[in-house]
Structures are given as structure tokens and as C-alpha cells.
Amino acid sequence: MDLIHWLHAKYICGFNVKWLQTMTEQCETKWSPTDDQIDKIIIPAMQRTAQQYAKYACELQCPHEFIALMLRDIADTFDENANTGEKGCDCC
């Protein structure tokens, strides 16, 4: 299965609800998304992100693992900022 179809199956057709549940459980005391936020902001944002990175993979003609590395680096930056107290908002 190529990256575009994999991302489509994982995020566009079957949004990774387990990930969202885990995130919500970890941050529940501080913040929890509303159903409206999930439907109108979170799911569409993840879909657009998956589509954009699938396009990058095609343009770069790189292995799927490189795209995963790019996304992990972005996630790590958010984790590092959370651990050092740097926040972009007051919600968490």
C-alpha cells in the first residue's frame, strides 16, 4: 500500500480515535476537546495534514519512514515545549 492510500485509510477514512482517546485521557484534567471541536477542527486538521504530507512524499519521492520522521520531529517539538513550560495557549 502506498503512503497516500495508507494515510487515507488511517486518518481520512478511519480517524485514529484511539490516539484521540489517549490524548484526552492524558490531558483530561487540563483540557478536553468538545465534540464540536473534534468534528470541525481536529479531524479536518488531521486530514489536511495527512494529505499535505502524502503530497510531500510524492514530490520528494522519499520512503514513508522519512515522512514519519518529519512528523515525529514536529511532535517532539510540541512535547519538548510542553515539558519546558513553553505554551502557545492557556488551555493546557
PyMOL Python script that loads the backbone (N, CA, C, O; Angstrom):
from pymol import cmd

cmd.read_pdbstr("""\
ATOM      1  N   MET A   1       0.858  -1.174   0.000  1.00  0.00           N
ATOM      2  CA  MET A   1       0.000   0.000   0.000  1.00  0.00           C
ATOM      3  C   MET A   1       0.901   1.233   0.000  1.00  0.00           C
ATOM      4  O   MET A   1       1.823   1.332   0.810  1.00  0.00           O
ATOM      5  N   ASP A   2       0.636   2.169  -0.904  1.00  0.00           N
ATOM      6  CA  ASP A   2       1.462   3.370  -0.936  1.00  0.00           C
ATOM      7  C   ASP A   2       1.057   4.333   0.175  1.00  0.00           C
ATOM      8  O   ASP A   2       0.014   4.164   0.807  1.00  0.00           O
ATOM      9  N   LEU A   3       1.890   5.342   0.405  1.00  0.00           N
ATOM     10  CA  LEU A   3       1.695   6.263   1.518  1.00  0.00           C
ATOM     11  C   LEU A   3       0.365   6.995   1.440  1.00  0.00           C
ATOM     12  O   LEU A   3      -0.313   7.149   2.456  1.00  0.00           O
ATOM     13  N   ILE A   4      -0.013   7.440   0.274  1.00  0.00           N
ATOM     14  CA  ILE A   4      -1.271   8.184   0.135  1.00  0.00           C
ATOM     15  C   ILE A   4      -2.442   7.310   0.559  1.00  0.00           C
ATOM     16  O   ILE A   4      -3.315   7.762   1.300  1.00  0.00           O
ATOM     17  N   HIS A   5      -2.469   6.059   0.095  1.00  0.00           N
ATOM     18  CA  HIS A   5      -3.577   5.177   0.473  1.00  0.00           C
ATOM     19  C   HIS A   5      -3.539   4.819   1.956  1.00  0.00           C
ATOM     20  O   HIS A   5      -4.582   4.700   2.599  1.00  0.00           O
ATOM     21  N   TRP A   6      -2.331   4.647   2.494  1.00  0.00           N
ATOM     22  CA  TRP A   6      -2.209   4.327   3.914  1.00  0.00           C
ATOM     23  C   TRP A   6      -2.708   5.490   4.768  1.00  0.00           C
ATOM     24  O   TRP A   6      -3.485   5.292   5.702  1.00  0.00           O
ATOM     25  N   LEU A   7      -2.255   6.719   4.440  1.00  0.00           N
ATOM     26  CA  LEU A   7      -2.707   7.886   5.191  1.00  0.00           C
ATOM     27  C   LEU A   7      -4.209   8.076   5.044  1.00  0.00           C
ATOM     28  O   LEU A   7      -4.894   8.415   6.008  1.00  0.00           O
ATOM     29  N   HIS A   8      -4.715   7.860   3.844  1.00  0.00           N
ATOM     30  CA  HIS A   8      -6.148   7.994   3.606  1.00  0.00           C
ATOM     31  C   HIS A   8      -6.915   7.003   4.472  1.00  0.00           C
ATOM     32  O   HIS A   8      -7.904   7.366   5.109  1.00  0.00           O
ATOM     33  N   ALA A   9      -6.462   5.759   4.496  1.00  0.00           N
ATOM     34  CA  ALA A   9      -7.150   4.735   5.291  1.00  0.00           C
ATOM     35  C   ALA A   9      -7.061   5.032   6.776  1.00  0.00           C
ATOM     36  O   ALA A   9      -8.026   4.827   7.513  1.00  0.00           O
ATOM     37  N   LYS A  10      -5.909   5.513   7.219  1.00  0.00           N
ATOM     38  CA  LYS A  10      -5.709   5.722   8.647  1.00  0.00           C
ATOM     39  C   LYS A  10      -6.392   6.981   9.170  1.00  0.00           C
ATOM     40  O   LYS A  10      -7.051   6.941  10.209  1.00  0.00           O
ATOM     41  N   TYR A  11      -6.244   8.081   8.469  1.00  0.00           N
ATOM     42  CA  TYR A  11      -6.714   9.351   9.004  1.00  0.00           C
ATOM     43  C   TYR A  11      -7.954   9.905   8.323  1.00  0.00           C
ATOM     44  O   TYR A  11      -8.756  10.580   8.968  1.00  0.00           O
ATOM     45  N   ILE A  12      -8.124   9.642   7.070  1.00  0.00           N
ATOM     46  CA  ILE A  12      -9.231  10.265   6.358  1.00  0.00           C
ATOM     47  C   ILE A  12     -10.472   9.389   6.445  1.00  0.00           C
ATOM     48  O   ILE A  12     -11.565   9.887   6.714  1.00  0.00           O
ATOM     49  N   CYS A  13     -10.315   8.095   6.221  1.00  0.00           N
ATOM     50  CA  CYS A  13     -11.466   7.195   6.291  1.00  0.00           C
ATOM     51  C   CYS A  13     -11.755   6.761   7.714  1.00  0.00           C
ATOM     52  O   CYS A  13     -12.914   6.712   8.126  1.00  0.00           O
ATOM     53  N   GLY A  14     -10.722   6.449   8.462  1.00  0.00           N
ATOM     54  CA  GLY A  14     -10.912   5.936   9.815  1.00  0.00           C
ATOM     55  C   GLY A  14     -10.077   6.702  10.803  1.00  0.00           C
ATOM     56  O   GLY A  14      -9.066   6.189  11.284  1.00  0.00           O
ATOM     57  N   PHE A  15     -10.470   7.917  11.120  1.00  0.00           N
ATOM     58  CA  PHE A  15      -9.723   8.771  12.039  1.00  0.00           C
ATOM     59  C   PHE A  15      -9.259   7.976  13.245  1.00  0.00           C
ATOM     60  O   PHE A  15     -10.014   7.179  13.802  1.00  0.00           O
ATOM     61  N   ASN A  16      -8.034   8.193  13.638  1.00  0.00           N
ATOM     62  CA  ASN A  16      -7.402   7.436  14.703  1.00  0.00           C
ATOM     63  C   ASN A  16      -7.998   7.841  16.056  1.00  0.00           C
ATOM     64  O   ASN A  16      -7.413   8.637  16.791  1.00  0.00           O
ATOM     65  N   VAL A  17      -9.153   7.288  16.364  1.00  0.00           N
ATOM     66  CA  VAL A  17      -9.892   7.643  17.572  1.00  0.00           C
ATOM     67  C   VAL A  17      -9.133   7.203  18.818  1.00  0.00           C
ATOM     68  O   VAL A  17      -9.180   7.894  19.836  1.00  0.00           O
ATOM     69  N   LYS A  18      -8.440   6.078  18.764  1.00  0.00           N
ATOM     70  CA  LYS A  18      -7.685   5.604  19.931  1.00  0.00           C
ATOM     71  C   LYS A  18      -6.647   6.639  20.344  1.00  0.00           C
ATOM     72  O   LYS A  18      -6.462   6.894  21.534  1.00  0.00           O
ATOM     73  N   TRP A  19      -5.964   7.242  19.356  1.00  0.00           N
ATOM     74  CA  TRP A  19      -4.998   8.281  19.674  1.00  0.00           C
ATOM     75  C   TRP A  19      -5.675   9.438  20.401  1.00  0.00           C
ATOM     76  O   TRP A  19      -5.164   9.933  21.405  1.00  0.00           O
ATOM     77  N   LEU A  20      -6.820   9.862  19.893  1.00  0.00           N
ATOM     78  CA  LEU A  20      -7.529  10.989  20.500  1.00  0.00           C
ATOM     79  C   LEU A  20      -7.982  10.642  21.909  1.00  0.00           C
ATOM     80  O   LEU A  20      -7.896  11.482  22.805  1.00  0.00           O
ATOM     81  N   GLN A  21      -8.463   9.419  22.125  1.00  0.00           N
ATOM     82  CA  GLN A  21      -8.890   8.996  23.455  1.00  0.00           C
ATOM     83  C   GLN A  21      -7.709   9.004  24.419  1.00  0.00           C
ATOM     84  O   GLN A  21      -7.843   9.458  25.556  1.00  0.00           O
ATOM     85  N   THR A  22      -6.558   8.509  23.979  1.00  0.00           N
ATOM     86  CA  THR A  22      -5.362   8.502  24.821  1.00  0.00           C
ATOM     87  C   THR A  22      -4.949   9.925  25.159  1.00  0.00           C
ATOM     88  O   THR A  22      -4.660  10.235  26.315  1.00  0.00           O
ATOM     89  N   MET A  23      -4.921  10.793  24.149  1.00  0.00           N
ATOM     90  CA  MET A  23      -4.567  12.191  24.391  1.00  0.00           C
ATOM     91  C   MET A  23      -5.530  12.828  25.377  1.00  0.00           C
ATOM     92  O   MET A  23      -5.111  13.544  26.287  1.00  0.00           O
ATOM     93  N   THR A  24      -6.803  12.573  25.200  1.00  0.00           N
ATOM     94  CA  THR A  24      -7.814  13.157  26.075  1.00  0.00           C
ATOM     95  C   THR A  24      -7.636  12.658  27.498  1.00  0.00           C
ATOM     96  O   THR A  24      -7.745  13.438  28.444  1.00  0.00           O
ATOM     97  N   GLU A  25      -7.363  11.367  27.666  1.00  0.00           N
ATOM     98  CA  GLU A  25      -7.163  10.812  28.999  1.00  0.00           C
ATOM     99  C   GLU A  25      -5.944  11.430  29.671  1.00  0.00           C
ATOM    100  O   GLU A  25      -5.981  11.713  30.869  1.00  0.00           O
ATOM    101  N   GLN A  26      -4.866  11.643  28.923  1.00  0.00           N
ATOM    102  CA  GLN A  26      -3.647  12.213  29.493  1.00  0.00           C
ATOM    103  C   GLN A  26      -3.834  13.669  29.895  1.00  0.00           C
ATOM    104  O   GLN A  26      -3.255  14.113  30.887  1.00  0.00           O
ATOM    105  N   CYS A  27      -4.621  14.410  29.152  1.00  0.00           N
ATOM    106  CA  CYS A  27      -4.777  15.848  29.391  1.00  0.00           C
ATOM    107  C   CYS A  27      -6.132  16.191  29.996  1.00  0.00           C
ATOM    108  O   CYS A  27      -6.476  17.365  30.130  1.00  0.00           O
ATOM    109  N   GLU A  28      -6.895  15.176  30.359  1.00  0.00           N
ATOM    110  CA  GLU A  28      -8.287  15.400  30.743  1.00  0.00           C
ATOM    111  C   GLU A  28      -8.442  16.405  31.877  1.00  0.00           C
ATOM    112  O   GLU A  28      -9.385  17.196  31.869  1.00  0.00           O
ATOM    113  N   THR A  29      -7.534  16.389  32.854  1.00  0.00           N
ATOM    114  CA  THR A  29      -7.675  17.312  33.963  1.00  0.00           C
ATOM    115  C   THR A  29      -7.438  18.750  33.537  1.00  0.00           C
ATOM    116  O   THR A  29      -7.896  19.677  34.206  1.00  0.00           O
ATOM    117  N   LYS A  30      -6.725  18.949  32.429  1.00  0.00           N
ATOM    118  CA  LYS A  30      -6.423  20.296  31.973  1.00  0.00           C
ATOM    119  C   LYS A  30      -7.315  20.739  30.823  1.00  0.00           C
ATOM    120  O   LYS A  30      -7.802  21.869  30.805  1.00  0.00           O
ATOM    121  N   TRP A  31      -7.524  19.848  29.871  1.00  0.00           N
ATOM    122  CA  TRP A  31      -8.273  20.229  28.678  1.00  0.00           C
ATOM    123  C   TRP A  31      -8.868  18.999  28.028  1.00  0.00           C
ATOM    124  O   TRP A  31      -8.260  17.929  28.013  1.00  0.00           O
ATOM    125  N   SER A  32     -10.042  19.161  27.502  1.00  0.00           N
ATOM    126  CA  SER A  32     -10.684  18.079  26.765  1.00  0.00           C
ATOM    127  C   SER A  32     -11.464  18.711  25.616  1.00  0.00           C
ATOM    128  O   SER A  32     -12.226  19.653  25.831  1.00  0.00           O
ATOM    129  N   PRO A  33     -11.277  18.196  24.387  1.00  0.00           N
ATOM    130  CA  PRO A  33     -11.987  18.800  23.257  1.00  0.00           C
ATOM    131  C   PRO A  33     -13.474  18.493  23.309  1.00  0.00           C
ATOM    132  O   PRO A  33     -13.890  17.432  23.773  1.00  0.00           O
ATOM    133  N   THR A  34     -14.249  19.419  22.835  1.00  0.00           N
ATOM    134  CA  THR A  34     -15.687  19.184  22.718  1.00  0.00           C
ATOM    135  C   THR A  34     -15.939  18.353  21.460  1.00  0.00           C
ATOM    136  O   THR A  34     -15.072  18.253  20.591  1.00  0.00           O
ATOM    137  N   ASP A  35     -17.111  17.770  21.370  1.00  0.00           N
ATOM    138  CA  ASP A  35     -17.466  17.020  20.163  1.00  0.00           C
ATOM    139  C   ASP A  35     -17.408  17.934  18.944  1.00  0.00           C
ATOM    140  O   ASP A  35     -16.973  17.520  17.870  1.00  0.00           O
ATOM    141  N   ASP A  36     -17.845  19.171  19.115  1.00  0.00           N
ATOM    142  CA  ASP A  36     -17.823  20.138  18.015  1.00  0.00           C
ATOM    143  C   ASP A  36     -16.383  20.420  17.565  1.00  0.00           C
ATOM    144  O   ASP A  36     -16.114  20.490  16.366  1.00  0.00           O
ATOM    145  N   GLN A  37     -15.461  20.581  18.517  1.00  0.00           N
ATOM    146  CA  GLN A  37     -14.060  20.817  18.178  1.00  0.00           C
ATOM    147  C   GLN A  37     -13.466  19.605  17.460  1.00  0.00           C
ATOM    148  O   GLN A  37     -12.702  19.754  16.507  1.00  0.00           O
ATOM    149  N   ILE A  38     -13.820  18.414  17.920  1.00  0.00           N
ATOM    150  CA  ILE A  38     -13.327  17.194  17.277  1.00  0.00           C
ATOM    151  C   ILE A  38     -13.811  17.140  15.834  1.00  0.00           C
ATOM    152  O   ILE A  38     -13.027  16.888  14.919  1.00  0.00           O
ATOM    153  N   ASP A  39     -15.103  17.377  15.634  1.00  0.00           N
ATOM    154  CA  ASP A  39     -15.696  17.260  14.301  1.00  0.00           C
ATOM    155  C   ASP A  39     -15.280  18.383  13.358  1.00  0.00           C
ATOM    156  O   ASP A  39     -15.067  18.144  12.169  1.00  0.00           O
ATOM    157  N   LYS A  40     -15.163  19.598  13.871  1.00  0.00           N
ATOM    158  CA  LYS A  40     -14.952  20.752  12.999  1.00  0.00           C
ATOM    159  C   LYS A  40     -13.509  21.242  12.919  1.00  0.00           C
ATOM    160  O   LYS A  40     -13.144  21.944  11.976  1.00  0.00           O
ATOM    161  N   ILE A  41     -12.690  20.877  13.898  1.00  0.00           N
ATOM    162  CA  ILE A  41     -11.316  21.372  13.888  1.00  0.00           C
ATOM    163  C   ILE A  41     -10.304  20.227  13.848  1.00  0.00           C
ATOM    164  O   ILE A  41      -9.461  20.177  12.952  1.00  0.00           O
ATOM    165  N   ILE A  42     -10.381  19.319  14.800  1.00  0.00           N
ATOM    166  CA  ILE A  42      -9.342  18.302  14.963  1.00  0.00           C
ATOM    167  C   ILE A  42      -9.307  17.322  13.800  1.00  0.00           C
ATOM    168  O   ILE A  42      -8.254  17.130  13.192  1.00  0.00           O
ATOM    169  N   ILE A  43     -10.429  16.703  13.481  1.00  0.00           N
ATOM    170  CA  ILE A  43     -10.448  15.730  12.381  1.00  0.00           C
ATOM    171  C   ILE A  43     -10.086  16.388  11.051  1.00  0.00           C
ATOM    172  O   ILE A  43      -9.247  15.847  10.330  1.00  0.00           O
ATOM    173  N   PRO A  44     -10.680  17.535  10.689  1.00  0.00           N
ATOM    174  CA  PRO A  44     -10.281  18.171   9.425  1.00  0.00           C
ATOM    175  C   PRO A  44      -8.799  18.561   9.399  1.00  0.00           C
ATOM    176  O   PRO A  44      -8.152  18.446   8.359  1.00  0.00           O
ATOM    177  N   ALA A  45      -8.257  19.019  10.531  1.00  0.00           N
ATOM    178  CA  ALA A  45      -6.839  19.394  10.570  1.00  0.00           C
ATOM    179  C   ALA A  45      -5.955  18.178  10.339  1.00  0.00           C
ATOM    180  O   ALA A  45      -4.969  18.258   9.607  1.00  0.00           O
ATOM    181  N   MET A  46      -6.298  17.060  10.955  1.00  0.00           N
ATOM    182  CA  MET A  46      -5.501  15.845  10.771  1.00  0.00           C
ATOM    183  C   MET A  46      -5.623  15.335   9.337  1.00  0.00           C
ATOM    184  O   MET A  46      -4.653  14.830   8.771  1.00  0.00           O
ATOM    185  N   GLN A  47      -6.792  15.466   8.759  1.00  0.00           N
ATOM    186  CA  GLN A  47      -6.975  15.044   7.369  1.00  0.00           C
ATOM    187  C   GLN A  47      -6.130  15.897   6.428  1.00  0.00           C
ATOM    188  O   GLN A  47      -5.461  15.371   5.539  1.00  0.00           O
ATOM    189  N   ARG A  48      -6.162  17.219   6.627  1.00  0.00           N
ATOM    190  CA  ARG A  48      -5.366  18.114   5.775  1.00  0.00           C
ATOM    191  C   ARG A  48      -3.872  17.846   5.951  1.00  0.00           C
ATOM    192  O   ARG A  48      -3.118  17.851   4.978  1.00  0.00           O
ATOM    193  N   THR A  49      -3.448  17.614   7.189  1.00  0.00           N
ATOM    194  CA  THR A  49      -2.040  17.325   7.452  1.00  0.00           C
ATOM    195  C   THR A  49      -1.618  16.043   6.748  1.00  0.00           C
ATOM    196  O   THR A  49      -0.571  16.003   6.101  1.00  0.00           O
ATOM    197  N   ALA A  50      -2.426  14.997   6.872  1.00  0.00           N
ATOM    198  CA  ALA A  50      -2.112  13.719   6.220  1.00  0.00           C
ATOM    199  C   ALA A  50      -2.027  13.892   4.705  1.00  0.00           C
ATOM    200  O   ALA A  50      -1.120  13.360   4.065  1.00  0.00           O
ATOM    201  N   GLN A  51      -2.970  14.632   4.138  1.00  0.00           N
ATOM    202  CA  GLN A  51      -2.952  14.870   2.696  1.00  0.00           C
ATOM    203  C   GLN A  51      -1.715  15.654   2.279  1.00  0.00           C
ATOM    204  O   GLN A  51      -1.088  15.336   1.269  1.00  0.00           O
ATOM    205  N   GLN A  52      -1.360  16.679   3.053  1.00  0.00           N
ATOM    206  CA  GLN A  52      -0.197  17.503   2.709  1.00  0.00           C
ATOM    207  C   GLN A  52       1.085  16.682   2.756  1.00  0.00           C
ATOM    208  O   GLN A  52       1.919  16.787   1.857  1.00  0.00           O
ATOM    209  N   TYR A  53       1.248  15.871   3.789  1.00  0.00           N
ATOM    210  CA  TYR A  53       2.472  15.086   3.892  1.00  0.00           C
ATOM    211  C   TYR A  53       2.515  13.959   2.874  1.00  0.00           C
ATOM    212  O   TYR A  53       3.602  13.545   2.470  1.00  0.00           O
ATOM    213  N   ALA A  54       1.378  13.458   2.453  1.00  0.00           N
ATOM    214  CA  ALA A  54       1.343  12.486   1.353  1.00  0.00           C
ATOM    215  C   ALA A  54       1.830  13.150   0.071  1.00  0.00           C
ATOM    216  O   ALA A  54       2.537  12.530  -0.723  1.00  0.00           O
ATOM    217  N   LYS A  55       1.451  14.413  -0.132  1.00  0.00           N
ATOM    218  CA  LYS A  55       1.938  15.154  -1.305  1.00  0.00           C
ATOM    219  C   LYS A  55       3.449  15.366  -1.223  1.00  0.00           C
ATOM    220  O   LYS A  55       4.158  15.230  -2.220  1.00  0.00           O
ATOM    221  N   TYR A  56       3.936  15.704  -0.017  1.00  0.00           N
ATOM    222  CA  TYR A  56       5.384  15.867   0.146  1.00  0.00           C
ATOM    223  C   TYR A  56       6.105  14.578  -0.217  1.00  0.00           C
ATOM    224  O   TYR A  56       7.134  14.610  -0.891  1.00  0.00           O
ATOM    225  N   ALA A  57       5.575  13.449   0.222  1.00  0.00           N
ATOM    226  CA  ALA A  57       6.207  12.155  -0.076  1.00  0.00           C
ATOM    227  C   ALA A  57       6.282  11.930  -1.578  1.00  0.00           C
ATOM    228  O   ALA A  57       7.291  11.440  -2.085  1.00  0.00           O
ATOM    229  N   CYS A  58       5.233  12.282  -2.283  1.00  0.00           N
ATOM    230  CA  CYS A  58       5.232  12.135  -3.745  1.00  0.00           C
ATOM    231  C   CYS A  58       6.244  13.076  -4.387  1.00  0.00           C
ATOM    232  O   CYS A  58       6.995  12.674  -5.275  1.00  0.00           O
ATOM    233  N   GLU A  59       6.263  14.331  -3.936  1.00  0.00           N
ATOM    234  CA  GLU A  59       7.192  15.309  -4.502  1.00  0.00           C
ATOM    235  C   GLU A  59       8.640  14.925  -4.230  1.00  0.00           C
ATOM    236  O   GLU A  59       9.494  15.052  -5.107  1.00  0.00           O
ATOM    237  N   LEU A  60       8.915  14.459  -3.025  1.00  0.00           N
ATOM    238  CA  LEU A  60      10.276  14.107  -2.644  1.00  0.00           C
ATOM    239  C   LEU A  60      10.677  12.719  -3.143  1.00  0.00           C
ATOM    240  O   LEU A  60      11.862  12.399  -3.239  1.00  0.00           O
ATOM    241  N   GLN A  61       9.685  11.911  -3.456  1.00  0.00           N
ATOM    242  CA  GLN A  61       9.910  10.513  -3.822  1.00  0.00           C
ATOM    243  C   GLN A  61      10.778   9.831  -2.766  1.00  0.00           C
ATOM    244  O   GLN A  61      11.764   9.162  -3.073  1.00  0.00           O
ATOM    245  N   CYS A  62      10.373  10.027  -1.517  1.00  0.00           N
ATOM    246  CA  CYS A  62      11.132   9.506  -0.385  1.00  0.00           C
ATOM    247  C   CYS A  62      10.386   8.332   0.255  1.00  0.00           C
ATOM    248  O   CYS A  62       9.197   8.129   0.005  1.00  0.00           O
ATOM    249  N   PRO A  63      11.093   7.572   1.076  1.00  0.00           N
ATOM    250  CA  PRO A  63      10.430   6.467   1.775  1.00  0.00           C
ATOM    251  C   PRO A  63       9.428   6.987   2.809  1.00  0.00           C
ATOM    252  O   PRO A  63       9.553   8.104   3.311  1.00  0.00           O
ATOM    253  N   HIS A  64       8.448   6.164   3.110  1.00  0.00           N
ATOM    254  CA  HIS A  64       7.418   6.529   4.094  1.00  0.00           C
ATOM    255  C   HIS A  64       8.054   6.858   5.446  1.00  0.00           C
ATOM    256  O   HIS A  64       7.571   7.719   6.181  1.00  0.00           O
ATOM    257  N   GLU A  65       9.138   6.162   5.755  1.00  0.00           N
ATOM    258  CA  GLU A  65       9.802   6.379   7.040  1.00  0.00           C
ATOM    259  C   GLU A  65      10.325   7.803   7.186  1.00  0.00           C
ATOM    260  O   GLU A  65      10.379   8.326   8.299  1.00  0.00           O
ATOM    261  N   PHE A  66      10.712   8.440   6.078  1.00  0.00           N
ATOM    262  CA  PHE A  66      11.192   9.815   6.155  1.00  0.00           C
ATOM    263  C   PHE A  66      10.056  10.763   6.531  1.00  0.00           C
ATOM    264  O   PHE A  66      10.246  11.684   7.326  1.00  0.00           O
ATOM    265  N   ILE A  67       8.888  10.536   5.962  1.00  0.00           N
ATOM    266  CA  ILE A  67       7.718  11.358   6.308  1.00  0.00           C
ATOM    267  C   ILE A  67       7.371  11.156   7.785  1.00  0.00           C
ATOM    268  O   ILE A  67       7.058  12.113   8.493  1.00  0.00           O
ATOM    269  N   ALA A  68       7.429   9.910   8.238  1.00  0.00           N
ATOM    270  CA  ALA A  68       7.163   9.629   9.651  1.00  0.00           C
ATOM    271  C   ALA A  68       8.157  10.360  10.543  1.00  0.00           C
ATOM    272  O   ALA A  68       7.785  10.893  11.588  1.00  0.00           O
ATOM    273  N   LEU A  69       9.425  10.385  10.130  1.00  0.00           N
ATOM    274  CA  LEU A  69      10.451  11.101  10.883  1.00  0.00           C
ATOM    275  C   LEU A  69      10.145  12.594  10.942  1.00  0.00           C
ATOM    276  O   LEU A  69      10.288  13.217  11.994  1.00  0.00           O
ATOM    277  N   MET A  70       9.731  13.164   9.829  1.00  0.00           N
ATOM    278  CA  MET A  70       9.374  14.589   9.806  1.00  0.00           C
ATOM    279  C   MET A  70       8.253  14.878  10.800  1.00  0.00           C
ATOM    280  O   MET A  70       8.316  15.842  11.564  1.00  0.00           O
ATOM    281  N   LEU A  71       7.228  14.031  10.778  1.00  0.00           N
ATOM    282  CA  LEU A  71       6.086  14.240  11.664  1.00  0.00           C
ATOM    283  C   LEU A  71       6.467  14.024  13.133  1.00  0.00           C
ATOM    284  O   LEU A  71       5.984  14.736  14.014  1.00  0.00           O
ATOM    285  N   ARG A  72       7.335  13.038  13.391  1.00  0.00           N
ATOM    286  CA  ARG A  72       7.803  12.817  14.767  1.00  0.00           C
ATOM    287  C   ARG A  72       8.589  14.013  15.280  1.00  0.00           C
ATOM    288  O   ARG A  72       8.455  14.397  16.442  1.00  0.00           O
ATOM    289  N   ASP A  73       9.407  14.603  14.419  1.00  0.00           N
ATOM    290  CA  ASP A  73      10.171  15.780  14.819  1.00  0.00           C
ATOM    291  C   ASP A  73       9.245  16.933  15.210  1.00  0.00           C
ATOM    292  O   ASP A  73       9.502  17.648  16.178  1.00  0.00           O
ATOM    293  N   ILE A  74       8.185  17.099  14.455  1.00  0.00           N
ATOM    294  CA  ILE A  74       7.201  18.142  14.790  1.00  0.00           C
ATOM    295  C   ILE A  74       6.557  17.820  16.134  1.00  0.00           C
ATOM    296  O   ILE A  74       6.445  18.690  16.997  1.00  0.00           O
ATOM    297  N   ALA A  75       6.135  16.573  16.311  1.00  0.00           N
ATOM    298  CA  ALA A  75       5.504  16.171  17.575  1.00  0.00           C
ATOM    299  C   ALA A  75       6.466  16.342  18.746  1.00  0.00           C
ATOM    300  O   ALA A  75       6.073  16.805  19.817  1.00  0.00           O
ATOM    301  N   ASP A  76       7.730  15.966  18.538  1.00  0.00           N
ATOM    302  CA  ASP A  76       8.726  16.106  19.600  1.00  0.00           C
ATOM    303  C   ASP A  76       8.897  17.563  20.018  1.00  0.00           C
ATOM    304  O   ASP A  76       9.088  17.853  21.199  1.00  0.00           O
ATOM    305  N   THR A  77       8.831  18.470  19.064  1.00  0.00           N
ATOM    306  CA  THR A  77       8.946  19.892  19.378  1.00  0.00           C
ATOM    307  C   THR A  77       7.810  20.334  20.302  1.00  0.00           C
ATOM    308  O   THR A  77       8.026  21.085  21.252  1.00  0.00           O
ATOM    309  N   PHE A  78       6.600  19.858  20.010  1.00  0.00           N
ATOM    310  CA  PHE A  78       5.474  20.198  20.881  1.00  0.00           C
ATOM    311  C   PHE A  78       5.654  19.581  22.265  1.00  0.00           C
ATOM    312  O   PHE A  78       5.375  20.230  23.274  1.00  0.00           O
ATOM    313  N   ASP A  79       6.118  18.330  22.320  1.00  0.00           N
ATOM    314  CA  ASP A  79       6.355  17.677  23.610  1.00  0.00           C
ATOM    315  C   ASP A  79       7.423  18.407  24.407  1.00  0.00           C
ATOM    316  O   ASP A  79       7.259  18.627  25.607  1.00  0.00           O
ATOM    317  N   GLU A  80       8.510  18.783  23.754  1.00  0.00           N
ATOM    318  CA  GLU A  80       9.596  19.487  24.436  1.00  0.00           C
ATOM    319  C   GLU A  80       9.116  20.826  24.985  1.00  0.00           C
ATOM    320  O   GLU A  80       9.468  21.202  26.103  1.00  0.00           O
ATOM    321  N   ASN A  81       8.315  21.544  24.205  1.00  0.00           N
ATOM    322  CA  ASN A  81       7.794  22.831  24.674  1.00  0.00           C
ATOM    323  C   ASN A  81       6.862  22.639  25.858  1.00  0.00           C
ATOM    324  O   ASN A  81       6.847  23.464  26.771  1.00  0.00           O
ATOM    325  N   ALA A  82       6.087  21.567  25.856  1.00  0.00           N
ATOM    326  CA  ALA A  82       5.184  21.296  26.978  1.00  0.00           C
ATOM    327  C   ALA A  82       5.979  20.976  28.232  1.00  0.00           C
ATOM    328  O   ALA A  82       5.603  21.383  29.331  1.00  0.00           O
ATOM    329  N   ASN A  83       7.072  20.250  28.073  1.00  0.00           N
ATOM    330  CA  ASN A  83       7.903  19.868  29.227  1.00  0.00           C
ATOM    331  C   ASN A  83       8.687  21.036  29.800  1.00  0.00           C
ATOM    332  O   ASN A  83       9.008  21.035  30.989  1.00  0.00           O
ATOM    333  N   THR A  84       9.004  22.035  28.978  1.00  0.00           N
ATOM    334  CA  THR A  84       9.773  23.180  29.463  1.00  0.00           C
ATOM    335  C   THR A  84       8.880  24.336  29.882  1.00  0.00           C
ATOM    336  O   THR A  84       9.370  25.375  30.324  1.00  0.00           O
ATOM    337  N   GLY A  85       7.585  24.160  29.745  1.00  0.00           N
ATOM    338  CA  GLY A  85       6.674  25.199  30.160  1.00  0.00           C
ATOM    339  C   GLY A  85       6.348  26.220  29.097  1.00  0.00           C
ATOM    340  O   GLY A  85       5.598  27.160  29.359  1.00  0.00           O
ATOM    341  N   GLU A  86       6.900  26.062  27.884  1.00  0.00           N
ATOM    342  CA  GLU A  86       6.585  26.981  26.803  1.00  0.00           C
ATOM    343  C   GLU A  86       5.248  26.567  26.206  1.00  0.00           C
ATOM    344  O   GLU A  86       5.100  25.448  25.714  1.00  0.00           O
ATOM    345  N   LYS A  87       4.286  27.463  26.250  1.00  0.00           N
ATOM    346  CA  LYS A  87       2.952  27.136  25.752  1.00  0.00           C
ATOM    347  C   LYS A  87       2.490  28.172  24.761  1.00  0.00           C
ATOM    348  O   LYS A  87       2.802  29.357  24.878  1.00  0.00           O
ATOM    349  N   GLY A  88       1.746  27.707  23.789  1.00  0.00           N
ATOM    350  CA  GLY A  88       1.193  28.617  22.808  1.00  0.00           C
ATOM    351  C   GLY A  88      -0.182  29.120  23.179  1.00  0.00           C
ATOM    352  O   GLY A  88      -0.738  29.991  22.509  1.00  0.00           O
ATOM    353  N   CYS A  89      -0.735  28.565  24.256  1.00  0.00           N
ATOM    354  CA  CYS A  89      -2.063  28.983  24.681  1.00  0.00           C
ATOM    355  C   CYS A  89      -2.197  28.723  26.177  1.00  0.00           C
ATOM    356  O   CYS A  89      -1.296  28.173  26.810  1.00  0.00           O
ATOM    357  N   ASP A  90      -3.312  29.119  26.718  1.00  0.00           N
ATOM    358  CA  ASP A  90      -3.557  28.931  28.162  1.00  0.00           C
ATOM    359  C   ASP A  90      -4.400  27.704  28.465  1.00  0.00           C
ATOM    360  O   ASP A  90      -4.811  27.501  29.608  1.00  0.00           O
ATOM    361  N   CYS A  91      -4.665  26.876  27.445  1.00  0.00           N
ATOM    362  CA  CYS A  91      -5.593  25.763  27.637  1.00  0.00           C
ATOM    363  C   CYS A  91      -4.975  24.573  28.347  1.00  0.00           C
ATOM    364  O   CYS A  91      -5.702  23.795  28.965  1.00  0.00           O
ATOM    365  N   CYS A  92      -3.673  24.401  28.284  1.00  0.00           N
ATOM    366  CA  CYS A  92      -3.041  23.190  28.845  1.00  0.00           C
ATOM    367  C   CYS A  92      -1.958  23.540  29.851  1.00  0.00           C
ATOM    368  O   CYS A  92      -1.327  22.646  30.416  1.00  0.00           O
TER     369      CYS A  92
END
""", "prot")
cmd.dss("prot")
cmd.show_as("cartoon", "prot")
cmd.util.cbc("prot")
cmd.orient("prot")
